[in-house]
Amino acid sequence: MDLNKFLKYFGMLFVVIGMVAGILFIGGALMTRSFPLIFMGVMFPLIFCGVGGFFAWIGGSALKREENLLNPDIDPEKIRTSIGASCPACGATLIVPVGMSAICPYCGRKVVAGTDGSIR
């Protein structure tokens, strides 16, 4: 089980525990006419639902960005690659995207990387 699902279910468990405990406290308070138990019956759901909602929010939405970074639907053929090249004029090392050009920062010469990996 991944972290997102764990946090989501952990948060939902907290919400359920808080609601059940709150209902039991209020029920006990009404039966025994003990007013401090009514306060506890109101506070338990508030505290537990707040904590549980926070964990469910983290597991449900905040960590989704991690899944977007590891998206398996990215087509590797559409990603432009770069190759390391040497400037023919001065020998400086450059990184040139395949099928595009770069200008050498030292001598100003234009270096073109062909789609077949050749440098011109």
Buried (B, 14 or more C-beta within 10 A) or exposed (E): EEEBEEBBBBBBBBBEBBBEBBEBBBEBBEEEEEEEBBEBBBBBBEBBBEBBBBBBBBBBEEBEEEEEEEEEEEEEEEEEEEBEBEBEEEEBEBEBEEEEEBEBEEEEBEBEBEEEEEBE
